[in-house]
């Protein structure tokens, strides 16, 4: 089970996530209240990599950003993966220097259908018109479960320590992703990060 803690903005909480056993940490470069700049992201990356334990993969989240800019940020920060969370078409991923995670919201568009058939790792989030994730809204678990039977996916959208075990049992995803669900008052909570990871691990026995 892949566990991704997203929207991290400080070395403190990134290290909490790493030490608790997260497989991926997400850094948001798109306009958002969780946005980080390259300097802060590079500091987080360095701190996580300095830990004396297997460090999580570092994922950069972008929305409708050019390939050239994404590649430049990936090199400056040391990203392992890039997550495309906007309206990107399959063609927009050509030339990317890192492996892609594509966020989809099960909106029925041809653009998403193209990504689903492309063999790229998918992240299923809630469909909230005008939003590109991080809303805390629960995704459509039924449709996600149907898709998970055919392609590997990471489930996001409205997950928290109290419901992640149920989500894993119902959807059978390859992984789970959380941001707002491990926050208190809009700020990451070390207690909730640890509880989320423990709950997700407890479901799978891993």
C-alpha positions as CSV (number, residue, x, y, z in Angstrom):
1,X,0.0,0.0,0.0
2,X,1.5,3.3,-1.1
3,X,0.8,6.1,1.4
4,X,1.2,9.7,0.2
5,X,1.0,12.7,2.5
6,X,0.4,15.8,0.4
7,X,0.5,19.5,0.9
8,X,3.5,19.6,3.2
9,X,5.1,23.0,3.7
10,X,7.7,22.6,6.4
11,X,10.6,20.3,7.1
12,X,9.1,19.4,10.5
13,X,6.0,17.8,9.1
14,X,7.7,16.3,6.1
15,X,10.1,14.5,8.5
16,X,7.2,13.4,10.7
17,X,5.6,11.8,7.6
18,X,8.9,10.2,6.6
19,X,9.6,8.8,10.0
20,X,6.0,7.5,10.3
21,X,6.5,5.5,7.2
22,X,5.0,7.5,4.3
23,X,6.0,6.3,0.9
24,X,5.5,9.6,-0.8
25,X,5.4,13.2,0.3
26,X,3.7,15.8,-1.9
27,X,4.8,19.4,-2.4
28,X,2.4,21.8,-4.1
29,X,3.8,24.2,-6.6
30,X,0.4,25.3,-7.9
31,X,-1.4,28.4,-6.6
32,X,-2.9,27.2,-3.3
33,X,-2.8,27.9,0.4
34,X,-0.4,24.9,0.6
35,X,1.9,26.2,-2.1
36,X,5.6,26.1,-1.5
37,X,8.4,27.9,-3.5
38,X,11.5,26.2,-4.8
39,X,13.7,27.3,-1.9
40,X,11.3,25.9,0.7
41,X,10.8,22.7,-1.3
42,X,14.5,22.2,-1.7
43,X,15.0,22.5,2.0
44,X,12.2,20.0,2.7
45,X,13.8,17.6,0.1
46,X,17.2,17.9,1.7
47,X,15.8,17.4,5.2
48,X,13.9,14.2,4.2
49,X,16.9,12.8,2.3
50,X,19.2,13.4,5.3
51,X,17.2,11.1,7.6
52,X,18.8,7.8,8.5
53,X,15.9,5.7,7.1
54,X,14.5,4.9,3.7
55,X,13.1,8.2,2.6
56,X,9.8,8.7,0.8
57,X,9.6,9.7,-2.8
58,X,9.2,13.4,-3.2
59,X,6.3,14.4,-5.5
60,X,5.8,17.8,-7.0
61,X,2.2,18.8,-7.7
62,X,1.6,21.1,-10.7
63,X,-1.5,22.5,-12.4
64,X,-1.4,23.5,-16.1
65,X,2.3,24.2,-16.0
66,X,4.7,24.0,-18.9
67,X,7.0,21.0,-19.3
68,X,10.0,23.3,-19.3
69,X,9.1,24.9,-15.9
70,X,8.2,21.5,-14.3
71,X,11.5,20.0,-15.4
72,X,13.4,23.0,-14.0
73,X,11.7,22.8,-10.7
74,X,12.2,19.0,-10.6
75,X,15.9,19.4,-11.0
76,X,16.2,22.3,-8.5
77,X,14.3,20.5,-5.8
78,X,15.3,16.9,-6.6
79,X,11.8,15.6,-7.2
80,X,11.3,11.9,-7.8
81,X,7.9,12.2,-9.5
82,X,5.6,14.9,-10.8
83,X,1.9,15.0,-10.3
84,X,-0.2,16.7,-13.0
85,X,-3.4,17.9,-11.3
86,X,-4.9,20.3,-13.9
87,X,-6.4,19.9,-17.3
88,X,-3.3,18.5,-18.9
89,X,-3.8,16.4,-22.0
90,X,-1.7,13.3,-22.7
91,X,0.4,15.4,-25.2
92,X,1.2,17.8,-22.4
93,X,3.2,15.1,-20.6
94,X,5.6,14.6,-23.5
95,X,9.2,15.6,-22.6
96,X,8.7,15.3,-18.8
97,X,11.9,14.4,-17.1
98,X,10.2,12.5,-14.2
99,X,7.6,9.8,-14.1
100,X,4.1,11.2,-14.0
101,X,1.2,10.7,-11.6
102,X,-2.0,12.1,-13.3
103,X,-4.8,13.3,-11.1
104,X,-8.3,12.6,-12.5
105,X,-11.7,13.4,-11.1
106,X,-13.8,10.9,-13.0
107,X,-15.5,13.7,-15.0
108,X,-16.1,11.6,-18.1
109,X,-14.0,13.7,-20.4
110,X,-12.0,12.3,-23.4
111,X,-8.9,13.9,-21.9
112,X,-9.2,11.7,-18.8
113,X,-10.0,8.7,-20.9
114,X,-6.8,9.2,-22.8
115,X,-4.8,9.2,-19.6
116,X,-6.6,6.1,-18.2
117,X,-5.5,4.2,-21.2
118,X,-1.9,5.5,-21.2
119,X,-0.4,3.2,-18.6
120,X,0.4,6.2,-16.3
121,X,-0.1,5.9,-12.6
122,X,-3.4,7.6,-11.8
123,X,-4.6,9.5,-8.7
124,X,-8.4,9.6,-8.4
125,X,-9.7,12.7,-6.6
126,X,-13.1,14.2,-6.0
127,X,-14.9,16.1,-8.8
128,X,-15.4,19.6,-7.5
129,X,-16.1,22.1,-10.3
130,X,-13.4,24.8,-10.4
131,X,-11.1,23.0,-8.0
132,X,-8.0,21.0,-8.7
133,X,-7.8,19.0,-5.4
134,X,-7.2,19.6,-1.8
135,X,-10.9,20.3,-1.1
136,X,-11.5,17.6,1.5
137,X,-14.4,16.3,-0.6
138,X,-14.8,12.6,-0.7
139,X,-14.2,11.0,-4.1
140,X,-16.6,8.6,-5.7
141,X,-15.5,5.3,-4.2
142,X,-17.8,3.2,-6.3
143,X,-16.4,4.5,-9.6
144,X,-12.9,4.4,-8.2
145,X,-13.3,0.8,-7.2
146,X,-14.5,-0.1,-10.7
147,X,-11.4,1.6,-12.2
148,X,-9.1,0.1,-9.6
149,X,-10.0,-3.4,-11.0
150,X,-8.4,-2.4,-14.3
151,X,-5.6,0.0,-13.6
152,X,-3.4,0.8,-10.6
153,X,-4.5,4.0,-8.8
154,X,-4.0,6.1,-5.8
155,X,-7.2,7.2,-4.0
156,X,-7.5,10.7,-2.7
157,X,-10.4,13.0,-1.8
158,X,-11.8,13.3,1.7
159,X,-9.7,10.6,3.3
160,X,-8.7,10.9,7.0
161,X,-7.5,8.6,9.8
162,X,-11.1,7.6,10.6
163,X,-12.2,6.4,7.1
164,X,-9.0,5.4,5.2
165,X,-9.3,1.7,6.3
166,X,-12.9,1.6,5.0
167,X,-11.8,3.3,1.7
168,X,-9.0,0.8,1.2
169,X,-11.4,-2.1,1.9
170,X,-14.0,-0.8,-0.6
171,X,-11.8,0.5,-3.4
172,X,-8.7,-1.7,-3.2
173,X,-6.4,1.0,-4.5
174,X,-2.7,0.7,-5.0
175,X,-2.3,3.6,-2.7
176,X,-4.0,6.4,-0.7
177,X,-3.3,10.2,-0.6
178,X,-4.3,12.7,2.1
179,X,-3.8,16.4,2.6
180,X,-6.7,18.2,4.4
181,X,-7.5,15.0,6.3
182,X,-4.3,15.3,8.4
183,X,-4.8,19.0,9.2
184,X,-6.3,20.8,12.1
185,X,-7.3,24.4,11.4
186,X,-5.6,24.3,8.0
187,X,-2.2,23.2,9.6
188,X,-0.7,19.7,9.3
189,X,-1.0,17.7,12.5
190,X,1.7,15.3,13.5
191,X,-0.8,13.2,15.4
192,X,-3.1,12.9,12.5
193,X,-0.3,12.1,10.0
194,X,0.8,9.2,12.2
195,X,-2.7,8.0,12.8
196,X,-3.5,8.1,9.1
197,X,-0.4,6.0,8.2
198,X,-1.1,3.6,11.0
199,X,-4.7,3.1,9.9
200,X,-3.7,2.6,6.3
201,X,-1.0,0.1,7.2
202,X,-3.3,-1.7,9.6
203,X,-5.7,-2.4,6.8
204,X,-3.2,-4.2,4.7
205,X,-1.0,-5.7,7.3
206,X,2.0,-4.1,5.7
